[in-house]
Amino acid sequence: MIVELARLSIRPGSEAEFEEAVAQARGVFARARGFQTLALHRIIEQPGVYMLLLHWATLEDHTEHFRKSSLFAEWRALVGPFFASPPEVLHGAPVTLPA
């Protein structure tokens, strides 16, 4: 499993509409190969900043299959108008910690 971590800066005053757009976009992700879960977190210390966490089966499911598909265009059409700056995206993999 891969976690996509996206830091999203949203235009001031558009937070409620952005959150509604992400709720609509859940259906877009649900149609994507390898998509597992989505969570949106508002950053308390930084108004207008969100962390979007998505779980994918593989890195390629996000970077190759989703990003190069029409689903990505649907996602960006829903949420892109709210971005104050380009998203910052990282990918993480689980670490097994010793007991």
Secondary structure, DSSP 8 states (H G I E B T S, - for coil): -EEEEEEEEB-TT-HHHHHHHHHHHHHHHHTSTTEEEEEEEE-TTSTTEEEEEEEESSHHIIIIIITTSHHHHHHHHHHGGGBSS--EEEEE-------
